[in-house]
């Protein structure tokens, strides 16, 4: 019985790892496809990756204006659970 449980646990760990790799690949594809357009959007300061408290990887869109103003300009494909807007304020190079 213990062996079966261990095998099931290992299977779950490997499956989760495979799912995470697919998730990361999917987010990288999204970033590559939409980054040029997003960086031209008023209020978008940058784009990157982050990890939520639950351990899931997300695509972060860093903004300098209220979230509602940017969200209205986002393509429908970016209205996903693994895409988050984060207010960082205006970013200036020195």
PATIGU-24926 format. One line per 8 residues: for each residue x, y, z negated of C-alpha. Coordinates in nm, 3 decimals, decimal comma, padded with zeros to 5 digits, always signed. Layout:
<recs>
X/Y/Z ~ ...
</recs>
This chain:
<recs>
+00,000/+00,000/+00,000 ~ +00,280/+00,240/-00,090 ~ +00,453/+00,172/+00,243 ~ +00,138/+00,255/+00,437 ~ +00,098/+00,584/+00,251 ~ +00,464/+00,674/+00,313 ~ +00,434/+00,593/+00,682 ~ +00,118/+00,803/+00,707
+00,292/+01,092/+00,528 ~ +00,591/+01,074/+00,761 ~ +00,359/+01,068/+01,061 ~ +00,184/+01,379/+00,932 ~ +00,516/+01,558/+00,879 ~ +00,634/+01,478/+01,234 ~ +00,297/+01,574/+01,382 ~ +00,304/+01,905/+01,195
+00,657/+01,971/+01,324 ~ +00,547/+01,904/+01,681 ~ +00,244/+02,131/+01,637 ~ +00,471/+02,406/+01,498 ~ +00,702/+02,380/+01,802 ~ +00,404/+02,408/+02,037 ~ +00,274/+02,706/+01,839 ~ +00,611/+02,881/+01,859
+00,637/+02,811/+02,233 ~ +00,285/+02,946/+02,284 ~ +00,366/+03,265/+02,090 ~ +00,689/+03,316/+02,285 ~ +00,494/+03,282/+02,609 ~ +00,240/+03,539/+02,486 ~ +00,517/+03,780/+02,389 ~ +00,695/+03,745/+02,723
+00,374/+03,799/+02,916 ~ +00,231/+04,093/+02,720 ~ +00,529/+04,276/+02,567 ~ +00,593/+04,520/+02,856 ~ +00,228/+04,632/+02,863 ~ +00,202/+04,648/+02,484 ~ +00,511/+04,867/+02,450 ~ +00,348/+05,117/+02,687
+00,040/+05,132/+02,463 ~ +00,016/+05,443/+02,247 ~ +00,063/+05,350/+01,883 ~ +00,256/+05,026/+01,944 ~ +00,608/+05,056/+01,804 ~ +00,736/+04,703/+01,851 ~ +00,666/+04,333/+01,874 ~ +00,814/+04,041/+01,685
+00,746/+03,717/+01,504 ~ +00,648/+03,663/+01,144 ~ +00,535/+03,390/+00,907 ~ +00,214/+03,418/+00,710 ~ +00,184/+03,313/+00,346 ~ +00,035/+02,981/+00,460 ~ +00,353/+02,909/+00,659 ~ +00,203/+02,962/+01,006
+00,404/+03,156/+01,262 ~ +00,240/+03,467/+01,407 ~ +00,309/+03,723/+01,675 ~ +00,335/+04,064/+01,505 ~ +00,245/+04,387/+01,679 ~ +00,391/+04,677/+01,482 ~ +00,178/+04,992/+01,502 ~ +00,195/+05,357/+01,400
-00,175/+05,447/+01,429 ~ -00,488/+05,301/+01,268 ~ -00,545/+04,937/+01,361 ~ -00,883/+05,006/+01,523 ~ -00,723/+05,245/+01,775 ~ -00,478/+04,979/+01,896 ~ -00,711/+04,680/+01,871 ~ -00,950/+04,847/+02,117
-00,668/+04,858/+02,376 ~ -00,549/+04,498/+02,336 ~ -00,614/+04,240/+02,608 ~ -00,877/+03,982/+02,507 ~ -00,610/+03,709/+02,516 ~ -00,444/+03,868/+02,211 ~ -00,758/+03,850/+01,997 ~ -00,632/+03,538/+01,822
-00,576/+03,422/+01,467 ~ -00,200/+03,399/+01,526 ~ -00,165/+03,760/+01,646 ~ -00,147/+04,023/+01,371 ~ -00,122/+04,400/+01,371 ~ +00,103/+04,553/+01,104 ~ +00,120/+04,923/+01,028 ~ +00,483/+05,042/+01,008
+00,445/+05,411/+01,091 ~ +00,631/+05,592/+01,364 ~ +00,970/+05,446/+01,450 ~ +01,242/+05,690/+01,556 ~ +01,597/+05,615/+01,665 ~ +01,867/+05,819/+01,497
</recs>
